[in-house]
Amino acid sequence: MSTERASVTRRVAAPAATLFAIVSDPAGHVAIDGSGMLEAAPDARPLTAVGDTFEIAMDREPLGDRPIGKYQVRNTVSRIEPDRLVEWTVGNGDRASYGYAWGWALTPVSDTETDVTNYFDWSDLPEKRKANATLPLIPITMIERSVDNLARLATGT
């Protein structure tokens, strides 16, 4: 694992197309994340192209790390490949100005199994901000929980 990327990969007993339908629909990210930090993406539509945007209402209080309360985050799709990959930058479409991205990479193993990787990448964070930041900003346990929750959503277990 790179020092500028945190990721978790798990094999999930579901086709890649099924998993992609879930991860490309921001309205379902509340259930995937499961941290209590995400509240809703009520107006979100499934993501289909680079440049698609969605907003998520967030509340950092449940995490207990920063008492900044509720706020909204705008996200913009930076990479997408149907049934294989969806990545979005946090803040707006200019990744360099924020410097980090979330992504789901899906690798079909068979018709019924897929290797799922969820990642948080801050490699484009400006050097000045890297020097003052404590990274990763997102604990690996949150990424693990997201992958586990996606598997539960996809398999109904």
Number of C-alpha atoms within 10 A of each C-alpha: 7 8 10 15 16 20 18 20 17 15 16 23 18 19 21 25 15 15 23 22 15 18 24 22 16 23 21 19 20 20 19 22 19 16 17 14 19 20 18 18 19 13 10 16 14 16 22 14 15 16 17 16 22 23 19 22 16 19 19 17 14 14 11 11 8 10 11 10 12 13 10 15 12 15 22 23 24 22 14 20 14 15 19 17 20 24 24 27 27 23 19 19 19 12 18 14 14 17 19 21 23 20 21 23 21 27 16 18 15 12 11 12 15 23 18 25 19 23 22 24 22 23 16 15 19 14 11 8 11 15 10 8 11 9 14 14 12 13 11 15 11 14 22 19 16 21 25 19 19 24 20 15 16 17 14 7 7
